[in-house]
Amino acid sequence: HVYYERTSIYVSFINCIIEDFETRNTPSGNIQCLNSNIKDFRTYENHGATSLVNCILRMGSNYVIFGVQAINSIFVSITNGDEYYFQLSPNSVAYNCVAINIPNFFKQQLASTGNKTSSRDVFFKNLNTFELTEEAKTKFLGTDSTEVGWYGGVLPYTSVPSYPRITKMNVANKSTADGKLSVEIEVSAAK
């Protein structure tokens, strides 16, 4: 859960899964989300800009989203019914984004370009992993010509951590007569 209010620090979320994201009274440009999947994304009228690049925003309430700069991102209504009340405010900007089951989402946008709407059943192959269908991967491209959403862009989402991790380890039960202990490790890192 992320609750962000009135701070002068800069925050980046990269390859994250966030269940609740709310910002109030934040300075412009202080929050950046890259290739992240965010449920219940909420911003308010006096909010500074949140940068969203190759993100999936799963929204369960009807509201207007304020102060967002979205690029190559997907906005999804996860509620049944009332999808028509979601909107991106006029002080937000969106480029090559897709709104799923939210036909009026981009209607207030003047400076935005390349945005599209779609239905859930033709867009996602799997709603648990938010993988796009093969057709959607080629039809809905971001500004960088990769697929929109968290599997596209320069830092595609992966559940494998980017830092090196031990994948195999063998440690001898006893040390040798001269006090040495045999240790074998295998280390792996994301490519």
Number of C-alpha atoms within 10 A of each C-alpha: 12 12 10 16 13 13 11 10 9 10 14 12 14 18 23 18 17 16 13 15 16 14 21 16 15 22 18 15 16 18 20 16 21 25 28 25 25 22 20 18 21 20 23 17 13 14 20 23 23 23 20 23 29 31 32 29 24 20 20 18 16 14 17 16 20 23 23 23 19 23 28 30 30 25 24 22 23 17 13 8 9 13 22 14 14 24 21 21 20 18 17 21 23 23 19 22 30 29 24 23 23 21 17 15 24 24 11 15 17 12 11 18 14 15 20 16 19 16 14 18 12 13 22 19 16 12 11 7 9 15 16 21 15 12 12 17 19 13 12 23 20 24 14 13 12 18 23 30 32 26 22 22 23 12 15 18 22 13 9 12 12 12 8 11 13 10 10 10 10 10 11 11 9 10 11 10 7 6 8 10 13 12 10 10 10 10 10 13 12 11 5
